[in-house]
Amino acid sequence: MNQKYEETISLLRNNVLILEKELTTMHQTLDAHKRKTIESAQTSADLKLHLDRYHAQLKEVQELVAEKSEALEKQNFKNRRFDLVCFFFIIEI
């Protein structure tokens, strides 16, 4: 009877050791996932900063293109009007 108790105690100790090893492995895995989560959050924040900068640059370029287009349209209008004035001046002569 005493030997049976000793075997049971030995089996229970082995089970405890196995469970402790599993727990240690789970903690290591959890720590690794926490590190990856932190790294991913940092990467996400960095990418958002880059995206915001690119959006600002894009907006600036769009505004410049709009300004240049408007200036070209105005100059084109002036050129056409000048051509008409010259045309009518030539006709009158």
C-alpha positions as CSV (number, residue, x, y, z in Angstrom):
1,M,0.0,0.0,0.0
2,N,2.8,2.3,0.9
3,Q,4.5,1.6,-2.5
4,K,1.3,2.5,-4.3
5,Y,1.2,5.9,-2.6
6,E,4.8,6.5,-3.4
7,E,4.1,5.7,-7.1
8,T,1.1,8.0,-7.0
9,I,3.2,10.7,-5.5
10,S,5.9,10.2,-8.1
11,L,3.4,10.4,-10.9
12,L,1.9,13.5,-9.4
13,R,5.4,15.1,-9.1
14,N,6.1,14.2,-12.8
15,N,2.7,15.7,-13.8
16,V,3.6,18.9,-11.8
17,L,7.0,19.1,-13.6
18,I,5.4,18.6,-17.0
19,L,2.8,21.3,-16.2
20,E,5.4,23.7,-15.0
21,K,7.4,23.2,-18.2
22,E,4.2,23.8,-20.2
23,L,3.5,26.9,-18.2
24,T,7.0,28.2,-18.7
25,T,6.7,27.6,-22.5
26,M,3.3,29.4,-22.5
27,H,4.8,32.3,-20.7
28,Q,7.7,32.5,-23.2
29,T,5.2,32.3,-26.0
30,L,3.1,35.0,-24.4
31,D,6.1,37.3,-24.0
32,A,7.1,36.7,-27.6
33,H,3.6,37.7,-28.7
34,K,3.7,40.8,-26.5
35,R,7.0,41.8,-28.1
36,K,5.6,41.2,-31.6
37,T,2.5,43.2,-30.7
38,I,4.5,46.1,-29.5
39,E,6.7,46.0,-32.6
40,S,3.7,45.9,-34.8
41,A,2.1,48.8,-33.1
42,Q,5.4,50.8,-33.5
43,T,5.6,49.9,-37.2
44,S,2.0,50.9,-37.6
45,A,2.6,54.2,-36.0
46,D,5.7,54.8,-38.2
47,L,3.8,53.9,-41.3
48,K,1.0,56.2,-40.4
49,L,3.5,59.1,-40.0
50,H,4.9,58.3,-43.4
51,L,1.4,58.2,-44.9
52,D,0.5,61.5,-43.3
53,R,3.6,63.1,-44.8
54,Y,2.9,61.6,-48.2
55,H,-0.7,62.9,-48.0
56,A,0.6,66.4,-47.1
57,Q,3.0,66.3,-50.0
58,L,0.3,65.1,-52.4
59,K,-2.0,67.9,-51.3
60,E,0.8,70.4,-51.8
61,V,1.5,69.1,-55.3
62,Q,-2.2,69.1,-56.2
63,E,-2.5,72.7,-55.1
64,L,0.6,73.6,-57.1
65,V,-0.8,71.9,-60.2
66,A,-4.1,73.7,-59.8
67,E,-2.3,77.0,-59.5
68,K,-0.2,76.3,-62.5
69,S,-3.2,75.2,-64.5
70,E,-5.1,78.3,-63.6
71,A,-2.1,80.5,-64.5
72,L,-1.7,78.7,-67.9
73,E,-5.5,79.1,-68.6
74,K,-5.2,82.8,-67.9
75,Q,-2.1,83.2,-70.1
76,N,-3.8,81.1,-72.8
77,F,-6.9,83.4,-72.7
78,K,-4.6,86.5,-72.9
79,N,-2.8,85.0,-75.8
80,R,-6.0,84.3,-77.7
81,R,-7.4,87.7,-77.0
82,F,-4.1,89.3,-78.2
83,D,-4.3,87.1,-81.4
84,L,-7.8,88.4,-82.0
85,V,-6.8,92.0,-81.4
86,C,-3.9,91.6,-83.8
87,F,-6.1,89.8,-86.4
88,F,-8.7,92.7,-86.3
89,F,-5.9,95.3,-86.4
90,I,-4.4,93.6,-89.5
91,I,-7.9,93.5,-91.1
92,E,-8.4,97.2,-90.5
93,I,-5.1,98.1,-92.1
